[in-house]
Amino acid sequence: MLLEMVPTQSVLAIDVVTALIAVLPLLVIAIPQPARRATSTAGPSSYWGDLREGLRYVVRWPGLLGVILLAMMLNFWLSPSSSLTPLVVTRVFGKGAVELGWTRAAHGVGIIIGGLVLSVWGASRRRMVTSFCGIVGIGLGVIVFGVAPATQFWLLLAASFLLGLASVIANGPLFAIFQSAVAPQVQGRVFSLIGAGSAAMMPLSLLIAGPLADRVGVRFWYILGGTITIAVTLAASRIPAIMNIEQNRAASADLTGLRDL
């Protein structure tokens, strides 16, 4: 929206200012740093070495492995929806930069409200249930993007709001589980593995979604991706190792050969 109102350098300056707002408090806020213990690998630490250690830890814990694989699969189906949004707004709804800005704004408002709700509520006692409800909400929002009539732009705004709200409900409890269940001394390696796996899905899904959108329509991926997201989430909710990951977190401290990482 701002691209039509102010010069490009002013828009970029907003990123700089907001980044400073996020980073400067870290100068005065103390963040606990667990002491790094000796690793099982010889020689100095490296990114790939830490990644391998994180993989060893995850593979030995079926519940955590299942959650990470689920996250990667969902990221594959959901990533293109954000990239294809400008095409939906312009090609399908015949709108421009201002309307695209409104969809982004609605998404941001959903994130803020979702954060406030989660902060006050704190999620249910079984956080995986809360997270899965959020993922289903994301799937529903994506489907609305795919089926909303071209004359009902407000439905796009509502879907954007739902996506922002549901993303917080999905990700907040999930990362809280990771932070409480994964041993502190190995969290960095596990999070690096999650980040690497999720990042790998994005270009792969876009490589498929782009040509598919040109061939069968830009909104086909939304319907397909949203439907699969809901179906996979419901299927995963039937897997005890995933749903009981919090109850099994005590076992993570006793994984053979990994206690001293």
ROFIPA-142282 format. One record per atom (N, C-alpha, C, O): residue in one letter; x, y, z. Coordinates in steps of 0.1 Angstrom, whole numbers, plus 2048, in hexadecimal, padded with zeros to 3 digits. Last residue first. Layout:
AXYZ...
! end
This chain:
L8FF6AC8FAL9016B58EFL9026C48F4L9046CD8ECD8FA69890CD9056A290FD9086AB903D9136B1903R8E6689904R8E4690910R8EF69B912R8EC6A5918L8E86778EFL8E66868EBL8E468E8F8L8E269A8F7G8EA65C8F4G8F56628EDG8F36718EAG8FC6778E4T8C76588F5T8D46528F6T8DE6598EET8DC65C8E2L8B366F905L8B76698F9L8C56648F8L8CE66C8FBD8AA67B91CD8B166F91ED8B4668910D8B765C910A89C691916A8A869491EA8B068791FA8BC687923S88568890BS88F68E902S89C690909S8A7690903A87468091EA87C675918A88767B910A89167590DA865696924A86F69292DA879688928A88468792CR85469890FR85F6A190ER86A69D919R87669F917N83C68B90CN84868390AN85568B90BN860686908Q82969D90EQ829694919Q83668C918Q83B686922E82D6AA8F5E82F6B1902E8316A890EE83A6A9916I8256978E3I83369C8E3I8366A38F0I8416A28F5N80D68B8DDN81268A8EAN82068F8ECN82768B8F5M80968F8C1M8006958CBM8056958D9M80169E8E1I81E67F8B7I81D68D8B4I8156948BFI81969E8C5A8186658C0A82566A8C2A82667A8C0A82D6818C7P7FD6608B7P8006638C5P80E6698C7P80F6728D0I7EC66D89CI7F966789FI7FD66A8AEI8006768B1R7D767C896R7D466E899R7E166789DR7E165B8A0S7DF69488CS7D9694899S7D668689ES7D36848AAA7E668E872A7F168E87CA7EC68E88AA7F2689893A7CD691866A7D4683866A7DF683871A7E0679878L7C96AC869L7C06A386FL7C6695870L7C468E87AT7DF6B4859T7DE6B8867T7D56AF86FT7D86AA879V7D76AB840V7E46A6846V7E46A9855V7E86A185DA7C06BA83BA7BF6AB83BA7CC6A6843A7CB69C84BI7C96D583CI7BF6D0845I7BF6C1847I7BF6BB852T7DB6D4826T7DF6D8833T7D66D383ET7DA6CE848I7CB6CC811I7D56C3815I7DA6C7823I7DC6BE82BT7BB6E480FT7B56D7811T7BF6CD817T7BC6C6820G7CF6F7809G7C76F9815G7C06EB819G7C06E8824G7D96EE7F0G7E26EF7FCG7DA6F0809G7DE6EA813L7C26EF7DFL7CA6E37E2L7D26E37EFL7D16DA7F7I7BB70A7E1I7B27007E5I7B96F37E8I7B56EC7F2Y7D47167D9Y7CE7197E6Y7C470E7EBY7C470A7F6W7D870C7C0W7E17087CAW7DB70B7D8W7DE7037E2F7C47197B1F7C370B7B3F7CC7067BFF7C86FE7C6R7C87347ACR7C27307B8R7C07217BBR7BC71D7C6V7D3737793V7DB73B79EV7D57367ABV7DC7357B5G7D071C77BG7CA727782G7D272A78FG7D6721796V7DD70876EV7CF705772V7C971077AV7BE70F77ER7F6714765R7EF70A75DR7E0709761R7D7708758D7FF726778D7FE72A76AD7F5721762D7EE725758A80071478EA7F772078EA7F5725780A7EA72977DL815703786L8076FE787L7FD709787L7F2708782P82B714786P82670F779P81870977AP81070B771G82A7197A3G82A723799G82571E78CG81B724786A82B7017B2A81F7097B2A81F7137A7A8147167A2I8466F77AEI83A6F07A9I82E6F87A8I8266F779EL85570B7B9L8597057ACL84E6FD7A6L84C6FD79AL84A70E7D2L8487187C8L84C7137BAL8457187B0S8546F67DES8456F87DCS8427037D2S8397017CAL86F6FC7DEL86A6F07D8L85B6F17D5L8576EE7CAP8727137EDP8757147DFP86F7077D8P86C7097CCM867707807M862713800M8657147F1M85C7157E9M8756F2812M8686F080CM8636FB804M85C6F97FAA88B6FD81EA88D6F4812A8806F280BA8806F07FFA881709834A886712829A88870981DA88670F812S87B6F3844S8716FB83FS875704834S86E70582AG8956E9848G88B6E0842G8806E983CG87B6E7831A8A26FE856A8A76FA849A89D6F1841A89B6F3835G89270186DG89370C863G898707856G89370C84BI8976E8879I8896EB875I8896F786AI8826F6861L8B26EA87DL8AD6DF874L89F6E386FL89C6E0864S8B36FF88ES8B9701881S8B46F6878S8B36F986CF8A66F38A4F89F6FE89DF8A670188FF89F705886V8BA6E18ABV8AD6DC8A6V8A56E789FV89F6E4895R8CE6F28B2R8D06E88A7R8C36E38A2R8C16E2896G8C37008C8G8C87078BCG8C96FE8B0G8C67028A5Q8BE6EB8DAQ8B36F28D4Q8B86F98C7Q8B16F98BDV8D06DE8EAV8CF6DA8DCV8C46E18D4V8C26DF8C8Q8CE6E8903Q8DB6E88FDQ8DB6E48EEQ8E56E58E7P8B36E490AP8B86F2907P8C56F1900P8C76FA8F7A8A06CA8FBA8AA6CE905A8B16DB901A8B46DD8F5V87E6D18F3V88C6CE8EEV8966D38F8V8956DD8FEA8686DB901A86A6CC900A8786C98FCA87E6BF900S8676F6900S8656F090DS8696E190DS86E6DB917Q86A6FD8E5Q8737038EFQ8726FC8FDQ87C6FC904F8566ED8D9F8646EB8D6F86D6F18E1F8766EA8E4I83F6FA8E5I8426EC8E7I8516E98E4I8576E28ECA8417138DAA8427118E8A8457038ECA84D7008F6F83D70D8C0F84B7108C3F84C7108D3F85770E8D8L8217078C2L82B6FD8BDL8397008C1L8406F78C5P81471D8CCP8157128D5P8207088D0P8267018D8G81A72E8B4G81E7328C2G81F7268CBG82A7238D1N81072389CN81E72389FN8227268ADN82C7218B2A7F372489EA7FA71889AA80971889FA80E70E8A5I7ED73E8A6I7E87338AEI7EF7268ABI7F071D8B4V7FA74B891V7FF74D89FV7FA7418A7V80273C8AFS7EA74387CS7F874087BS7FF741889S80873A88DA7D174D881A7D373E882A7E273B883A7E6731889L7D476887CL7D0764889L7D475588BL7DA751895G7DC767860G7E476D86AG7E1768878G7EA765880L7C575B855L7D2755854L7DC75A85EL7E4753864L7B176D85CL7B075F862L7BE759861L7C275286AF7B878284BF7B878485AF7B8776861F7C077486AS7B5776833S7C277B837S7C377D846S7CD77984CA799772833A7A2766832A7B076A837A7B776383DA79178C833A78D78483EA79777883FA79B774849L79A79481AL79F79B826L79C792832L7A579183BL78B78480AL79A783809L7A0789816L7AA78481CL77278D80FL775780813L78477D813L78A77681BW7737A6802W7737A5811W776798816W77C796821F76F7A17E8F77C7A37ECF77E7A27FCF78879F801Q75B7937D6Q75B7947E4Q7697957EAQ76E78C7F0T75E78D7BBT75779A7BFT75679C7CET7517A67D2A76A7757B9A7727817B5A76B78E7B9A7717987B9P7637607D5P75F7667C9P7677727C6P76A77A7CFA77B7497E3A7737567E5A76F75C7D7A77875D7CFV78B7337E1V77D7327DCV77573F7DDV76A73F7D8G7A57387EAG7A37317DEG7957317D8G79372F7CCF7A2745803F7A974C7F8F7A77457EAF7A674C7E0V79772F810V78E73B80DV795743802V78E7497F9I7AD71F813I7A271B80AI799726806I7957277FBV7BC72E825V7C172C818V7B672880EV7B672C803G7AB72C83CG7AD739836G7B3738828G7AF74081FL7AD710840L7A071683DL7A2724836L79B72782CG7C870E847G7C370783CG7B670D837G7B370E82BI7C871D85FI7D0721854I7CA71B847I7C972183CG7B770C86FG7B371A86BG7BB720860G7B5726857V7C86F7871V7BC6F586AV7B6702866V7B170485BI7DC703881I7DF6FF873I7D36FC86BI7D370085FG7CD708899G7D2713891G7D670F883G7D3717879C7C96EE8A0C7BD6F689DC7C2702895C7BB70688CF7E46E78A6F7DD6E089AF7D06E8897F7CC6E988BS7E86F68BCS7F06F98B0S7E96F38A4S7E96F9899T7D76EB8CFT7D56F98CBT7DC6FC8BET7D77028B5V7E26D18D0V7D46D38CBV7D26E18C7V7CC6E48BCM7FB6D78DAM7FA6D28CDM7EC6D38C7M7EA6D58BBR7F66DF8F5R7F96E98EBR7F96E48DDR7F66EC8D3R7E06D890BR7E76D0901R7EA6D98F5R7E16DC8ECR7D56EE917R7DE6E691FR7E66DD916R7F26D9918S7D47098FFS7CE6FE907S7D96F690ES7E46F890BA7E172A902A7DF71E8FBA7D9714905A7D8716911G7E274390EG7ED73A910G7EB72C90AG7F372390EW7D175B90FW7CC74D911W7D6743915W7D573B91EV7E277090BV7D9770916V7D476291AV7D375E925S7F17688F5S7F876D901S7EF76D90DS7F3769918L7DE7628E3L7E67578E8L7EE75C8F4L7F07538FDV7D377C8DEV7CB7718E3V7D37668E9V7D07618F4L7EA7898D4L7E478E8E1L7DB7838E7L7DB7818F3G7EF77A8BDG7F977B8C7G7F377F8D5G7F777A8DFG7D77808AFG7DA7728B3G7E57728BEG7E476A8C7I7DA79B8ABI7CF7968B3I7D27888B8I7CF7848C3I7F179A89AI7F17A18A6I7E679C8B0I7E979A8BCI7E878A884I7F378688CI7F478D89AI7F67868A4G7D379A87BG7D078D880G7DB788888G7D9781893V7E17B0872V7D87B287DV7D57A4883V7D47A388FG7EF7A385CG7F67A9868G7EE7AB874G7F27A887FH7D979E84BH7E1793850H7E979785DH7EA790867A7D17B8846A7C87AF84DA7CF7A3853A7CC79F85EA7E87C0838A7E47C7844A7DB7BE84CA7DD7BC859R7E77B1821R7F27AF82AR7EF7B5838R7F37AF842T7CF7BB816T7D07AC81AT7DB7AA823T7DA7A282DW7D67D5812W7CC7D281CW7CC7C3820W7CA7C082BG7E97D27FEG7ED7D780BG7E37D4816G7E77D1821L7D87CA7E9L7E27C17EEL7E77C57FCL7E97BD805E7CB7E37E7E7C47D77EBE7CD7CC7F0E7CA7C57FAV7E17F27DDV7DA7F67E9V7D27EA7EFV7D37E87FBA7E87E57C5A7F27E67D0A7EB7E97DDA7EE7E37E8G7C97D87B9G7D67DD7B7G7DE7DD7C4G7DB7D57CDK7B27BF7AAK7B67CA7B3K7C47CE7B1K7CB7C97A8G7A67A979EG7A77B5796G7AB7C179FG7A77CD79BF7A37907A9F79A79B7AEF79C7A87A7F7947B17A9V7B6782798V7A877D79BV79F7887A0V79378979BR7CD792795R7C778A78AR7B878678CR7B0788783T7D179F7AET7D17A67A2T7CA79F797T7C17A5790V7CE78C7C3V7C979A7C4V7C77A07B7V7BD7A77B4V7DD7777B9V7CF7757BCV7C87837BCV7BD7857B7L7F67827B7L7F077D7ABL7E177B7ADL7D977F7A4P7FC7867D3P7FB7927C9P7F478E7BCP7ED7967B7T7FC76A7DCT7F27747E0T7F17807D6T7E67847D3L8117597D7L80775B7CDL7FC7657D0L7F47687C7S81F7597EFS82675E7E3S81C7617D8S81E76A7D0S80D74D801S81275B803S8177617F6S81576C7F3S80B7337F5S7FF73C7F7S80374A7F9S7FC7537F4P8237257F5P81F72D7E9P8137367EBP8127407E3S82271A810S82B72480CS82772C800S827738800L812703814L80D711818L81671C813L811727811W81E6EC80DW8116EF807W80C6FD80AW804702802F8366ED81BF8366EB80DF8296EF807F8296F67FCN82D6EF835N8346FB830N8356FA820N834704819L8246D6839L81B6E1839L8216ED833L81A6F482BM83D6C8839M8326C582FM8286D082EM8246D4823M84A6D384FM84F6D4842M8456D2837M8456D982DA8386CC864A83B6DA861A8406DC853A83C6E584CL83B6B0862L82E6B6860L8306C485CL8296C9853L8566AD86AL8526A985CL8446AF859L8426B384DI8536B7884I85C6BE87AI8586BA86CI8576C3863V8436A4890V83E6B288FV8466B9885V8416C287EG85368C88DG84668D886G84169C885G83B69F87BL86869389EL86A69188FL85D692888L85D69887DL85B6938B6L8616A08B1L86369E8A2L8616A889BG8536788B8G8496838B8G84F6908B2G8486968AAP86C6698B7P8626688ACP8586748ACP8546788A1W88B6708BBW87F6748C2W8746748B8W87267E8B1R8A166C8ACR89F6638B8R8926668BFR88F65F8C9V8A068089AV89D673895V89B6698A1V8926608A0V8A96968AAV89C6958A5V8986878A1V88D6838A5Y8C56908AEY8BC6928B9Y8AD6908B5Y8A56898BCR8CE690894R8CF68489CR8C56858A8R8BF67B8ABL8C96AB88DL8C26A0886L8C369388EL8B968C88FG8DB6B889DG8CD6BA89FG8C56AF899G8BA6AB89EE8F36AF892E8F06AB8A0E8E16AD8A3E8DB6A58A9R8F06BB878R8F06AC87AR8ED6A8888R8E669E88AL8F26D6880L8E66D1879L8E56C187AL8DA6BC87DD90B6D7889D9006D9893D8F36D488DD8EB6CE894G9186D3871G91A6CA87CG90F6CB886G90A6C188BW9106E9862W90C6DC85EW90E6D2869W9066C886AY91C6FE872Y90E6FE870Y9096F086CY8FF6EA872S9346F288BS9306F787ES9216F687CS91B6EF883S94D6F28A4S93F6F18A0S93D6F7892S94470188FP96D6E18A2P9646ED8A4P9566EB89EP9546E3895G9716BE8ACG9746CA8A5G96B6D58A8G9616D48AFA9596A48ACA9666A98AEA9686B68A6A9636B889CT9396A18BBT9416A28AFT94E6A88B2T94F6B18BBS92A6A28D1S92F6958CDS9386958C1S93E68B8BDT9346BF8E5T92C6B88DBT9326AA8D8T93E6A88DCA9336CD905A93A6C68FBA9316BE8F2A9286B78F6R91A6E7909R9226DC90DR92A6D6902R9276D98F6R91470890FR9166FE904R91F6F3909R92A6F690DA8FD714926A90A711923A90B706919A9046FC919P8E272991AP8E771C920P8F571991CP8F971C911Q8DB74891FQ8E3741915Q8E873491CQ8F2735924P8C075F922P8C8753928P8CF74C91DP8C9749912I8C378091BI8BD774916I8C676891BI8D2768919A8BB7A0927A8C4794928A8BD788924A8B2785929I8B77BD916I8AF7B291BI8B97A691CI8BE7A2911V8C57D190AV8C27D2918V8BB7C791EV8BA7C692BL8C77CA8EFL8D37D08F6L8D17D0905L8DB7D190CL8AE7C38E7L8B77B88EAL8C47BD8F1L8CB7B58F7P8A27DA8DFP89F7D58ECP8A87CA8F0P8AB7C88FCL8AC7DB8C3L8B17E48CEL8AE7DF8DCL8B67E08E5V89C7CB8B2V8A97C78B6V8AE7CF8C2V8B57C98CBA8837D78ADA8837C98B1A8917C58B8A8917BE8C1I88A7F08A5I8817EF8B0I8817E18B6I8817DF8C2L8997E988EL8A07EF89AL8977EE8A6L89C7EB8B1A8847E087EA88F7D7882A8967DC88EA8997D5897T8767F887AT8707ED882T87A7E2886T8787DC891V88A80686BV88580B878V87F800880V8827FF88CV88C7F5854V8987F985CV8937FD86AV8997F8874D8727F5849D8797E984DD8847EB857D8867E4861I870810843I86780A84DI86D7FD852I86C7FA85EA88181482EA88581983BA87C813846A881812852L87380A819L87E80281EL88280682CL8877FF834V86281F815V85C812819V86780981FV865803829S87483380ES86C83581AS86682781FS86682482BQ87D8297F6Q88782A801Q87F82C80EQ884828819T86682C7E5T86A81F7E9T87481F7F5T8738177FEP8508477F0P85B8427E8P8608347EEP85D8317FAV82C8427F6V8398487FAV8448417F1V8428377EBM8168367EBM8148427F2M8228497F5M8228567F5E81881E7DFE8118277D8E8118357DEE80C83F7D9L8258107F3L82C8127E7L82581C7DEL82C8227D6L81380C808L81C818809L82481A7FCL8288257F9M8087F4800M800800800M80980D800M8068167F9
! end
